[in-house]
């Protein structure tokens, strides 16, 4: 579950809710800093921040956070030598800090604006910072804009990227598990085929009908896309590969045997951007195992691509240092009213008072 799914759920909210975000991790943990979970007052949730070990405790805090309108920071010590309760329950051996924020008022508006930026195809940063006794929120679109230069005690900078787009060319039965796994793994999967009767197997999917020549006018491939070629029709697969190579997406995966791949590439070695056969080499057999190998490969590649983006954003590792000192000391903070401050650039900021505590 990714942050975009959480933001879209927030857009439909009709009940009190709390956003739980992992803001610091020391040692081993199931989720890393930036992992988030939406806790609804009716007991439902979206996303995860642990294997299920601390969620019940987080739910116990929803009513208090919503009633006071204050943020709270909770620390969970998973080391059994330090905390026999949480340490024995989880066994990870790490310490995590979770920020709980009521999703209401100016903060909710800010999150919805971040979603709007993402919907326009741009990445966005949500910046949380402590300025005196105030928790300050800000969104910054990734187009050369800078966050506030006001002095802060700490800053937590979370980069949100659009879902990786995957063009799945070929809607046969073996494409169904590929679509399902990729969609469940937070990819934006587009299914395309010239046979409209096959597209009925992908309910809820974004689908396009046409041969590669026709799809050129409907889909604009770009460098950030991944393309999976699996129509099993030699002529159209070759045409799709040629179009993809011209458009230059990051990844072109081709399904088929070695013999078929030789036919597609006229016996030549495929270009570097092409993975043929597609998927990790795990000895997969049958459509579901092959789908697992493809999904695993794309998940790993997505991680690499996002790491490159983050290195470009913060090449000296300064962001890591800012994150390490979040909410230091665990001191109780006074609370007050929420207020909104407009900024000179395209974006919004909000301030909210809250508190920090520890149960470790």
Secondary structure as GFF3:
##gff-version 3
##sequence-region A 1 360
A	DSSP	alpha_helix	3	11	.	.	.	ID=ss1
A	DSSP	beta_strand	17	26	.	.	.	ID=ss2
A	DSSP	beta_strand	36	40	.	.	.	ID=ss3
A	DSSP	beta_strand	45	47	.	.	.	ID=ss4
A	DSSP	alpha_helix	55	60	.	.	.	ID=ss5
A	DSSP	alpha_helix	62	68	.	.	.	ID=ss6
A	DSSP	beta_strand	71	77	.	.	.	ID=ss7
A	DSSP	alpha_helix	84	90	.	.	.	ID=ss8
A	DSSP	beta_strand	95	102	.	.	.	ID=ss9
A	DSSP	alpha_helix	105	119	.	.	.	ID=ss10
A	DSSP	beta_strand	124	131	.	.	.	ID=ss11
A	DSSP	beta_strand	134	141	.	.	.	ID=ss12
A	DSSP	beta_strand	154	160	.	.	.	ID=ss13
A	DSSP	beta_strand	165	169	.	.	.	ID=ss14
A	DSSP	alpha_helix	173	184	.	.	.	ID=ss15
A	DSSP	beta_strand	188	193	.	.	.	ID=ss16
A	DSSP	three_ten_helix	196	201	.	.	.	ID=ss17
A	DSSP	beta_strand	206	209	.	.	.	ID=ss18
A	DSSP	alpha_helix	212	215	.	.	.	ID=ss19
A	DSSP	beta_strand	226	229	.	.	.	ID=ss20
A	DSSP	alpha_helix	234	247	.	.	.	ID=ss21
A	DSSP	beta_strand	251	254	.	.	.	ID=ss22
A	DSSP	alpha_helix	258	264	.	.	.	ID=ss23
A	DSSP	beta_strand	274	276	.	.	.	ID=ss24
A	DSSP	alpha_helix	286	313	.	.	.	ID=ss25
A	DSSP	alpha_helix	318	324	.	.	.	ID=ss26
A	DSSP	three_ten_helix	328	330	.	.	.	ID=ss27
A	DSSP	beta_strand	339	342	.	.	.	ID=ss28
A	DSSP	beta_strand	348	356	.	.	.	ID=ss29
###
